[in-house]
């Protein structure tokens, strides 16, 4: 068994992700928003790289059936319905709709993992749900941190470390092999596990979100296990994993 962690998108090659069980993490805020949208009844989420792709997809699928959601530099994109604040993704807005979604870092990471056997989106809000899914559906795991502008972000690394430490605490995973970044993430997870709200306020992106008036989002993103859904990216869209469908994901492993 192996757990590999990558702290930013440039660090990982496409062949590192091919046919793997991949976990994409973007704590601030895409992972949290995706979990919230699925929990509140959105039909499916179509991640795209930029706003032009989102608009093109919405026009192709029928604008009346699609919500345009996402951000650029943390802010609502002009002409879009929703930004990237999880608080915006309420049930009364989402029911029966599909969502095209773009973010500066998270959707790029999700799409980069397109060749994976299965891609799961994780944040602090669904940590235990994802850990349980991985224990049942993988024997090797690649964790891809979205980072910020292709650079390391501590909040994603800490989330990767918390997930790694939870897996290592399970008997079947105690001897799992970690890459160097995995060891670092595990140490960060131990250091910050009891200080998550403080961490999100002090990290680079947290301070930026505060500066643009999004401080309330930090509390939502720091709420461990508050939105216990498992978003799975497969065939170009994200849907909520249903436990009854476990057998659709054979154990992903590295030969």
C-alpha positions as a Python dict, from the first residue, in 0.01 Angstrom:
ca = {
    (1, 'X'): (0, 0, 0),
    (2, 'X'): (119, 349, -87),
    (3, 'X'): (8, 704, -13),
    (4, 'X'): (159, 968, -235),
    (5, 'X'): (104, 1338, -171),
    (6, 'X'): (169, 1621, -415),
    (7, 'X'): (159, 1976, -282),
    (8, 'X'): (90, 2159, -609),
    (9, 'X'): (-14, 2087, -966),
    (10, 'X'): (326, 2137, -1134),
    (11, 'X'): (476, 1870, -906),
    (12, 'X'): (262, 1592, -1048),
    (13, 'X'): (286, 1437, -1393),
    (14, 'X'): (-17, 1302, -1573),
    (15, 'X'): (130, 951, -1562),
    (16, 'X'): (140, 977, -1179),
    (17, 'X'): (-240, 1000, -1183),
    (18, 'X'): (-333, 756, -1458),
    (19, 'X'): (-546, 465, -1334),
    (20, 'X'): (-492, 571, -971),
    (21, 'X'): (-728, 646, -686),
    (22, 'X'): (-682, 1024, -666),
    (23, 'X'): (-797, 1260, -391),
    (24, 'X'): (-813, 1627, -488),
    (25, 'X'): (-805, 1879, -202),
    (26, 'X'): (-892, 2248, -219),
    (27, 'X'): (-997, 2346, 134),
    (28, 'X'): (-1044, 2718, 49),
    (29, 'X'): (-1297, 2686, -102),
    (30, 'X'): (-1379, 2455, -393),
    (31, 'X'): (-1390, 2128, -198),
    (32, 'X'): (-1624, 2281, 59),
    (33, 'X'): (-1849, 2438, -205),
    (34, 'X'): (-1870, 2117, -410),
    (35, 'X'): (-1963, 1915, -101),
    (36, 'X'): (-2223, 2173, -1),
    (37, 'X'): (-2379, 2184, -347),
    (38, 'X'): (-2411, 1805, -364),
    (39, 'X'): (-2548, 1790, -12),
    (40, 'X'): (-2811, 2050, -101),
    (41, 'X'): (-2947, 1869, -403),
    (42, 'X'): (-2761, 1978, -715),
    (43, 'X'): (-2800, 1711, -983),
    (44, 'X'): (-2439, 1709, -1101),
    (45, 'X'): (-2140, 1940, -1121),
    (46, 'X'): (-1945, 1998, -1441),
    (47, 'X'): (-1599, 2133, -1354),
    (48, 'X'): (-1429, 2351, -1615),
    (49, 'X'): (-1100, 2537, -1640),
    (50, 'X'): (-1226, 2889, -1711),
    (51, 'X'): (-1537, 3104, -1742),
    (52, 'X'): (-1549, 3081, -2121),
    (53, 'X'): (-1572, 2701, -2100),
    (54, 'X'): (-1848, 2732, -1838),
    (55, 'X'): (-2055, 2962, -2058),
    (56, 'X'): (-2006, 2743, -2365),
    (57, 'X'): (-2115, 2434, -2174),
    (58, 'X'): (-2420, 2610, -2029),
    (59, 'X'): (-2530, 2721, -2375),
    (60, 'X'): (-2483, 2372, -2514),
    (61, 'X'): (-2680, 2203, -2236),
    (62, 'X'): (-2951, 2469, -2212),
    (63, 'X'): (-2905, 2776, -1995),
    (64, 'X'): (-3241, 2723, -1822),
    (65, 'X'): (-3114, 2394, -1674),
    (66, 'X'): (-2769, 2514, -1569),
    (67, 'X'): (-2635, 2725, -1286),
    (68, 'X'): (-2312, 2908, -1359),
    (69, 'X'): (-2094, 2901, -1050),
    (70, 'X'): (-1738, 2989, -968),
    (71, 'X'): (-1483, 3258, -904),
    (72, 'X'): (-1191, 3448, -1044),
    (73, 'X'): (-944, 3585, -790),
    (74, 'X'): (-1193, 3478, -523),
    (75, 'X'): (-1475, 3697, -657),
    (76, 'X'): (-1800, 3631, -845),
    (77, 'X'): (-1743, 3617, -1220),
    (78, 'X'): (-1954, 3881, -1402),
    (79, 'X'): (-2265, 3719, -1550),
    (80, 'X'): (-2245, 3411, -1325),
    (81, 'X'): (-2525, 3307, -1091),
    (82, 'X'): (-2311, 3210, -792),
    (83, 'X'): (-1954, 3259, -673),
    (84, 'X'): (-1740, 3019, -472),
    (85, 'X'): (-1884, 3078, -126),
    (86, 'X'): (-2039, 2759, 14),
    (87, 'X'): (-2304, 2977, 180),
    (88, 'X'): (-2448, 3063, -163),
    (89, 'X'): (-2520, 2702, -256),
    (90, 'X'): (-2859, 2664, -88),
    (91, 'X'): (-3110, 2388, -157),
    (92, 'X'): (-3376, 2622, -293),
    (93, 'X'): (-3131, 2746, -558),
    (94, 'X'): (-2992, 2406, -658),
    (95, 'X'): (-3279, 2157, -664),
    (96, 'X'): (-3314, 1988, -1002),
    (97, 'X'): (-3032, 2187, -1159),
    (98, 'X'): (-2686, 2102, -1284),
    (99, 'X'): (-2391, 2327, -1209),
    (100, 'X'): (-2099, 2433, -1424),
    (101, 'X'): (-1822, 2528, -1187),
    (102, 'X'): (-1488, 2703, -1231),
    (103, 'X'): (-1232, 2801, -969),
    (104, 'X'): (-881, 2936, -984),
    (105, 'X'): (-721, 2620, -846),
    (106, 'X'): (-966, 2343, -753),
    (107, 'X'): (-1125, 2269, -1088),
    (108, 'X'): (-786, 2272, -1259),
    (109, 'X'): (-671, 2001, -1019),
    (110, 'X'): (-987, 1796, -1069),
    (111, 'X'): (-958, 1807, -1447),
    (112, 'X'): (-587, 1723, -1432),
    (113, 'X'): (-688, 1395, -1265),
    (114, 'X'): (-916, 1305, -1555),
    (115, 'X'): (-720, 988, -1635),
    (116, 'X'): (-747, 851, -1280),
    (117, 'X'): (-938, 532, -1210),
    (118, 'X'): (-1146, 738, -968),
    (119, 'X'): (-1115, 1095, -840),
    (120, 'X'): (-1261, 1196, -504),
    (121, 'X'): (-1285, 1556, -383),
    (122, 'X'): (-1194, 1607, -18),
    (123, 'X'): (-1188, 1892, 230),
    (124, 'X'): (-1211, 1927, 603),
    (125, 'X'): (-1590, 1916, 581),
    (126, 'X'): (-1601, 1556, 452),
    (127, 'X'): (-1278, 1414, 595),
    (128, 'X'): (-1423, 1106, 768),
    (129, 'X'): (-1651, 1020, 475),
    (130, 'X'): (-1359, 1025, 232),
    (131, 'X'): (-1137, 826, 467),
    (132, 'X'): (-1400, 553, 489),
    (133, 'X'): (-1444, 550, 113),
    (134, 'X'): (-1069, 512, 58),
    (135, 'X'): (-1035, 228, 308),
    (136, 'X'): (-1302, 36, 118),
    (137, 'X'): (-1203, 120, -239),
    (138, 'X'): (-826, 156, -271),
    (139, 'X'): (-498, -2, -185),
    (140, 'X'): (-288, 286, -324),
    (141, 'X'): (-380, 654, -301),
    (142, 'X'): (-251, 970, -467),
    (143, 'X'): (-344, 1293, -289),
    (144, 'X'): (-327, 1604, -505),
    (145, 'X'): (-335, 1941, -327),
    (146, 'X'): (-468, 2218, -548),
    (147, 'X'): (-246, 2479, -389),
    (148, 'X'): (-272, 2844, -486),
    (149, 'X'): (-151, 2969, -825),
    (150, 'X'): (62, 2654, -868),
    (151, 'X'): (226, 2703, -529),
    (152, 'X'): (213, 2526, -193),
    (153, 'X'): (-79, 2611, 36),
    (154, 'X'): (-59, 2500, 395),
    (155, 'X'): (-433, 2444, 443),
    (156, 'X'): (-442, 2183, 165),
    (157, 'X'): (-127, 2017, 297),
    (158, 'X'): (-272, 1996, 648),
    (159, 'X'): (-592, 1840, 513),
    (160, 'X'): (-381, 1587, 322),
    (161, 'X'): (-193, 1513, 643),
    (162, 'X'): (-511, 1466, 847),
    (163, 'X'): (-641, 1222, 587),
    (164, 'X'): (-308, 1037, 575),
    (165, 'X'): (-291, 1007, 955),
    (166, 'X'): (-644, 870, 975),
    (167, 'X'): (-558, 603, 720),
    (168, 'X'): (-233, 514, 897),
    (169, 'X'): (-429, 460, 1219),
    (170, 'X'): (-621, 173, 1057),
    (171, 'X'): (-458, -169, 1096),
    (172, 'X'): (-462, -249, 724),
    (173, 'X'): (-284, 78, 642),
    (174, 'X'): (-28, 101, 923),
    (175, 'X'): (256, -15, 701),
    (176, 'X'): (162, 202, 405),
    (177, 'X'): (457, 352, 220),
    (178, 'X'): (464, 734, 206),
    (179, 'X'): (655, 959, -29),
    (180, 'X'): (849, 1250, 124),
    (181, 'X'): (561, 1493, 85),
    (182, 'X'): (335, 1240, 256),
    (183, 'X'): (564, 1239, 562),
    (184, 'X'): (564, 1619, 570),
    (185, 'X'): (185, 1633, 536),
    (186, 'X'): (142, 1384, 819),
    (187, 'X'): (355, 1601, 1049),
    (188, 'X'): (159, 1913, 953),
    (189, 'X'): (-164, 1729, 1025),
    (190, 'X'): (-46, 1649, 1378),
    (191, 'X'): (69, 2006, 1438),
    (192, 'X'): (-252, 2178, 1325),
    (193, 'X'): (-528, 1926, 1397),
    (194, 'X'): (-652, 2121, 1699),
    (195, 'X'): (-593, 2463, 1541),
    (196, 'X'): (-783, 2450, 1213),
    (197, 'X'): (-990, 2772, 1243),
    (198, 'X'): (-673, 2960, 1343),
    (199, 'X'): (-481, 2804, 1054),
    (200, 'X'): (-741, 2911, 796),
    (201, 'X'): (-736, 3266, 926),
    (202, 'X'): (-356, 3287, 918),
    (203, 'X'): (-272, 3111, 590),
    (204, 'X'): (-208, 3319, 279),
    (205, 'X'): (-538, 3246, 108),
    (206, 'X'): (-735, 3280, 429),
    (207, 'X'): (-595, 3630, 480),
    (208, 'X'): (-682, 3713, 119),
    (209, 'X'): (-1041, 3595, 162),
    (210, 'X'): (-1073, 3808, 474),
    (211, 'X'): (-944, 4108, 276),
    (212, 'X'): (-1219, 4068, 13),
    (213, 'X'): (-1499, 4026, 267),
    (214, 'X'): (-1526, 3646, 269),
    (215, 'X'): (-1424, 3585, 631),
    (216, 'X'): (-1744, 3393, 711),
    (217, 'X'): (-1643, 3126, 458),
    (218, 'X'): (-1343, 3033, 670),
    (219, 'X'): (-1568, 2904, 946),
    (220, 'X'): (-1764, 2691, 699),
    (221, 'X'): (-1446, 2549, 546),
    (222, 'X'): (-1295, 2464, 888),
    (223, 'X'): (-1598, 2262, 1006),
    (224, 'X'): (-1462, 1906, 1012),
    (225, 'X'): (-1716, 1646, 893),
    (226, 'X'): (-1997, 1905, 866),
    (227, 'X'): (-2088, 1796, 510),
    (228, 'X'): (-2028, 1418, 500),
    (229, 'X'): (-2074, 1358, 129),
    (230, 'X'): (-1830, 1193, -112),
    (231, 'X'): (-1798, 1381, -441),
    (232, 'X'): (-1670, 1156, -719),
    (233, 'X'): (-1544, 1290, -1052),
    (234, 'X'): (-1602, 1049, -1335),
    (235, 'X'): (-1674, 1096, -1706),
    (236, 'X'): (-1638, 1475, -1689),
    (237, 'X'): (-1882, 1541, -1406),
    (238, 'X'): (-1901, 1522, -1028),
    (239, 'X'): (-2178, 1336, -851),
    (240, 'X'): (-2244, 1227, -495),
    (241, 'X'): (-2123, 874, -430),
    (242, 'X'): (-2391, 640, -302),
    (243, 'X'): (-2280, 360, -68),
    (244, 'X'): (-2489, 104, -254),
    (245, 'X'): (-2273, 160, -560),
    (246, 'X'): (-1944, 60, -397),
    (247, 'X'): (-1877, -219, -645),
    (248, 'X'): (-1851, 26, -935),
    (249, 'X'): (-1503, 122, -810),
    (250, 'X'): (-1264, -174, -810),
    (251, 'X'): (-961, -140, -587),
    (252, 'X'): (-729, 111, -749),
    (253, 'X'): (-365, 16, -719),
    (254, 'X'): (-20, 71, -862),
    (255, 'X'): (131, -228, -1042),
}
